[in-house]
């Protein structure tokens, strides 16, 4: 994976799943700008409404490698749309643009 890829990162201690755009992958960890997957639907709804005062906002985070279980690219799987596709369908905006 490279800078600018939208990815899902599974983490441990505590257990979390985050989606965002990769800023950097280092031997020490991953720098990602995104949100917790559990907040994804609420965030997409806010963006779709063009809410001026958003409650849920993407943040830039660093996750040390010892917490990373798995990191995979957000992509469509057959008939199952990716988070990016769901976001674009719901908001009319590319998810990547909202994360940069």
N, C-alpha and C positions, 0 to 999 in steps of 0.2 A: 504494500500500500504506500501511497505517497501523499504529500501535502495536498489538501483540497478534496480528498476523498471523504464522502459521507460514510461513517462507520458506526457500528454498534459495538460497545465495549462492555463485556461482562466482568464484574469485579467481585472480589471477596473481602471479607473482614472490614466493614460490613458488606453484605451482599447487595449489589446494585447493578442496574443496567442503564447505560447512558447512550444516547444517540447524538451525534454531532459531526462536525467537519474536523478532520485531522489538521492540526497546525504543525506538529512535529512528532516523530517517533525517535526516541533516544534510547540508548542502552539502559538508562536509569528510569525511563517511563514514557508515557504518552501525554502530549499536550493536545487538548480537544476543546472546541467551543461547541457547547450543546446544552441539552437538558436531560433530566431523568426520563426514561421511557414511560414511567407512570404518569407523567405530566404532559405527555405528547398530545393527547386528544384535547385537553383543555387549552394548551398553547395554540394548537391549530384553530380552535374555535375563536379564540381571542383575535388571532391574525385575520381570520375570515370576516369578523365583524368590524375590522379596522379600528379596534379599540385604541384610543389615544393614550389611555393610562393602563398599559398592560401590567398584569399582576405577575405573569410568568414570563421571564426573560432568559434567553440563553446566557451562559457565563463561560468564561475560559477557565479550564481546569487542568491540573496536572495530576496524573495518576501514576504512582510508582509501579514499576514492573512486578514487584512482589504481590500486588493486589490484582493484576490483570490475569483473568482466567482465559479469556478469549477475546479476539477482536476480529470482526468480519465486516465486509463491505455491505452496505445497504443496497440491495438489488431485488428486483422482482423475481419471484419464484413461481414460474408457470402462471397460473391464474391468480396467485396471491400477490397483491401489490406491495411494493416496498413502502417503508415509512415516507420516503421522498415522494413517491407517486401518490400516496394517500394525501399528503400535505398539499401537493400541487392541485389535485382534484378538488380538494375542499376549499382551498384559499385562492386558487388562481395564480399563485406566486410560487416560484421555485424555492424549495427549502434552503438550498445552498445560499441564495441571496439574503435570506433572513438570518443566516448564521455568520456571514462575513462582516 
